[in-house]
Amino acid sequence: MKQICFALGMAALTLTANQCLADTKPAMQISKTAAAANSVQKVPLNTATLAQLDAIPGLGEKKAQALLDYIAEHGPIKDQAQLTQVKGIGEKLAAKISPYLSFN
């Protein structure tokens, strides 16, 4: 009889623990890019200052200056694909920073 009561008690404890764990939801994970695209005001690329571009995560002062130099020499940048023509900016970096930029 003790064994049956013990087994029933353990089963009830297991079911209760499983139910408690099932009710907890994992913390929502938001990537930097998704957060930037949804909550941060975009920087107008073609009229931005060095300080504004330098503040974009992953860009840095040298690449921000390279962007400004490219715009001064070639005119406005119209889209993400054109970002890759700037020295030091490849496809991965262009994809990473484009959510922070507007191409107007």
Summary of the structure (lengths in Angstrom):
residues: 104
radius of gyration: 26.0
end to end distance: 78.7
largest distance: 89.0
contacts: 231
relative contact order: 0.14
helix: 64%
strand: 4%
